[in-house]
Amino acid sequence: MGVRAKQWLIAVLGAAITLTMLWLGLWQMRVFEDKENESAAHRAMQPPVALLDYVTADGTVGDIYGKPASVVGRYLPEQQVAVVSEDGSVRVLSALELVDGRVLPVVRGVLVAGSNELPAPPAGELTQTGIFLPSEAASDNEATVTGAETGGSPEALGSVRLAALAQTWPQQLMPGFITLSASDSAAQGLDEATLSLPSGEGSIQNAGYALQWWAFAAFAAFMTWRFVRTIGRQGTLGTLSNQEEE
């Protein structure tokens, strides 16, 4: 077999092995992501628990993010803001003052189509239940709207950012917020707000397998290149040796 033929054979076999390992790594990563999503969905379907049992007075948070939680408090009607998403939907974010004086931001729902004003929250002491979520990341969709459109606040947020709320809401904020269920939102004249659940636990083992396969793929690609190069050098040396003998 000629040198070129050997090089092509090694290159094709090496590429096949490398691509197979890359595919196996992608498959393992998909398994990891599926288990994460399954874990997050399972947490969101658990029975609600008392939020204050998991969030201490000093702000320490237990295993509660992504789970349903219930709190008792009163809405502060003068403290609510529009959260404008990139698709144009508007979440209504209201301040719920708890029994210990802290304030919990509550996504009560989404403005129904054709509505431009934030509806006032219900009055009196009540229990609110929703998925407890951490502060969202900053969005590029920050917008400035009129005070009437934001219920009295000069700004509309692009995401539920606790750091931004802390600049205008004077009370101590809880280290997260809740999003009400579809039925609770409907009871307040709002549509259901889309949930963005935090990542679940997934399987670290599957993630490790994915990284392992990708490391093998890199090694296979390197060895393929090295073998092809070595065969080429040996062929060149053999040619030179034959020329010298002649």
C-alpha positions in Angstrom: 0.0 0.0 0.0 1.3 3.4 -1.0 2.1 6.2 1.5 -0.8 8.3 0.4 -3.2 5.4 0.7 -2.0 4.7 4.2 -2.4 8.3 5.2 -5.9 8.5 3.8 -6.8 5.3 5.6 -5.5 6.5 9.0 -7.2 9.9 8.5 -10.6 8.4 7.6 -10.5 5.9 10.6 -9.3 8.7 12.9 -12.0 11.1 11.8 -14.6 8.4 12.2 -13.4 7.6 15.8 -13.2 11.3 16.7 -16.7 12.1 15.4 -18.2 9.1 17.2 -16.6 10.3 20.5 -17.9 13.8 19.9 -21.4 12.4 19.3 -21.2 10.3 22.4 -20.2 13.4 24.4 -23.2 15.4 23.0 -25.5 12.5 23.8 -24.3 12.4 27.4 -24.7 16.2 27.7 -28.3 15.9 26.4 -29.0 13.3 29.1 -27.5 15.6 31.7 -29.7 18.5 30.5 -32.8 16.3 30.4 -32.2 15.2 34.0 -31.7 18.8 35.0 -35.1 19.8 33.4 -36.8 16.8 34.9 -35.4 17.7 38.4 -36.5 21.3 38.0 -40.0 20.3 36.9 -40.3 17.9 39.8 -39.3 20.6 42.3 -42.0 23.0 40.9 -44.7 20.3 41.4 -44.0 19.7 45.1 -46.6 20.7 47.7 -46.1 24.3 48.9 -44.2 25.0 52.1 -44.1 28.1 54.3 -41.5 30.4 52.8 -40.4 31.9 56.1 -39.4 28.4 57.3 -36.7 28.4 54.6 -35.6 32.1 54.5 -34.3 33.3 57.9 -34.3 36.8 59.2 -30.6 37.3 58.2 -31.4 36.3 54.6 -30.0 32.8 54.7 -31.9 30.7 52.1 -32.6 27.0 52.5 -33.5 24.5 49.8 -36.5 26.5 48.5 -35.6 28.0 45.1 -37.7 26.5 42.3 -40.3 25.1 44.8 -43.8 26.3 45.6 -43.9 28.5 48.7 -46.7 30.3 50.7 -46.5 33.6 52.6 -49.0 35.7 54.5 -48.9 39.5 54.0 -50.4 42.7 52.6 -49.8 44.2 49.2 -48.4 47.7 49.1 -50.4 49.2 46.2 -48.1 52.1 45.7 -45.1 49.7 45.1 -45.5 47.9 41.9 -43.7 48.0 38.6 -44.0 46.6 35.1 -41.5 44.0 33.9 -41.4 44.3 30.1 -40.2 41.2 28.3 -38.5 41.1 25.0 -41.6 39.8 23.4 -43.6 42.8 24.6 -45.5 41.0 27.4 -45.7 42.8 30.7 -45.4 41.1 34.0 -47.0 42.9 37.0 -44.6 42.9 39.9 -46.0 44.0 43.3 -44.6 44.4 46.8 -46.1 42.1 49.4 -45.2 43.2 53.0 -44.8 40.1 55.2 -45.6 39.8 58.9 -41.9 40.4 59.8 -41.8 43.7 57.9 -39.8 42.4 54.9 -41.1 42.8 51.4 -41.5 39.9 48.9 -41.7 40.9 45.2 -44.6 39.0 43.7 -45.2 38.5 39.9 -48.9 38.5 40.0 -49.3 37.7 36.3 -49.1 39.2 32.9 -51.2 42.1 31.5 -54.0 40.8 29.3 -53.9 41.8 25.7 -55.1 45.4 25.1 -54.5 46.5 28.7 -52.1 49.4 29.4 -52.5 49.9 33.2 -51.3 47.8 36.0 -54.3 46.6 38.0 -54.3 47.3 41.7 -53.4 44.3 44.0 -56.1 42.9 46.3 -56.4 44.6 49.7 -56.1 43.2 53.1 -54.1 40.3 54.6 -54.0 37.3 52.4 -52.0 34.2 51.7 -50.1 34.1 48.4 -48.5 30.9 46.9 -46.1 30.7 44.0 -42.8 29.3 42.8 -39.9 31.0 44.7 -37.2 32.1 42.3 -33.9 33.9 42.6 -33.2 37.4 41.2 -33.1 37.4 37.4 -30.2 38.5 35.4 -30.1 41.9 33.8 -31.9 42.2 30.5 -31.1 44.3 27.4 -34.8 45.1 27.3 -34.8 47.8 29.9 -37.3 50.5 29.0 -38.5 53.8 30.4 -42.3 54.3 30.4 -44.7 56.8 31.9 -45.6 56.7 35.5 -49.2 55.9 34.7 -48.2 52.8 32.8 -46.0 51.5 35.7 -48.4 52.2 38.5 -46.5 55.3 39.7 -42.9 54.2 39.2 -40.8 56.1 36.7 -39.2 53.0 35.4 -40.1 49.6 33.9 -37.7 46.8 34.4 -36.6 44.3 31.8 -36.3 41.5 34.4 -37.0 40.9 38.0 -33.8 42.3 39.4 -33.7 42.7 43.2 -30.8 45.1 43.1 -32.9 47.5 40.9 -35.9 47.1 43.2 -33.8 47.8 46.3 -33.1 51.3 44.9 -36.7 52.3 44.9 -38.4 50.0 47.5 -37.3 51.2 51.0 -38.0 48.0 52.9 -35.7 45.0 53.3 -36.3 42.7 50.4 -36.5 38.9 50.5 -33.7 37.2 48.6 -36.0 36.1 45.8 -39.6 36.5 44.4 -42.6 34.3 43.7 -44.6 33.9 40.6 -48.3 33.1 41.1 -50.0 30.2 39.5 -52.3 30.6 36.5 -55.5 30.3 38.6 -54.2 32.9 41.2 -53.3 35.3 38.3 -56.7 34.9 36.7 -58.3 35.7 40.0 -56.6 39.1 39.9 -57.5 39.8 36.3 -54.1 38.8 34.8 -52.8 36.1 32.5 -50.4 33.5 33.6 -46.7 34.5 33.7 -44.2 32.2 32.1 -41.8 30.5 34.5 -38.1 30.3 34.1 -37.2 27.6 36.5 -33.6 27.4 38.0 -31.4 24.6 36.9 -32.1 21.3 38.6 -29.5 18.9 40.0 -29.2 16.8 36.9 -26.5 14.1 37.0 -22.9 15.1 37.6 -21.9 11.6 36.4 -23.5 12.2 32.9 -21.7 15.6 32.7 -18.4 13.9 33.6 -19.0 11.3 30.9 -19.6 14.0 28.3 -16.3 15.8 29.2 -14.5 12.4 29.2 -15.7 11.6 25.6 -14.7 15.0 24.4 -11.2 14.6 25.9 -11.0 11.2 24.1 -12.1 12.8 20.9 -9.3 15.5 21.2 -6.7 12.8 21.9 -7.9 10.7 18.9 -7.7 13.7 16.6 -4.2 14.4 17.9 -3.0 10.8 17.4 -4.6 10.7 13.9 -2.6 13.8 12.9 0.6 12.4 14.5 0.2 9.0 12.7 -0.5 10.6 9.3 2.5 12.9 9.8 4.8 10.0 10.8 3.8 7.9 7.8 4.5 10.9 5.6 7.9 11.3 7.0 8.7 7.6 6.7 7.6 7.7 3.1 9.8 10.7 2.4 12.8 9.1 4.1 12.3 5.9 2.1 12.2 7.8 -1.1 15.4 9.6 -0.3 17.1 6.3 0.6 16.1 4.7 -2.7 17.4 7.7 -4.6 20.8 7.5 -2.8 21.1 3.8 -3.6 20.4 4.5 -7.3 
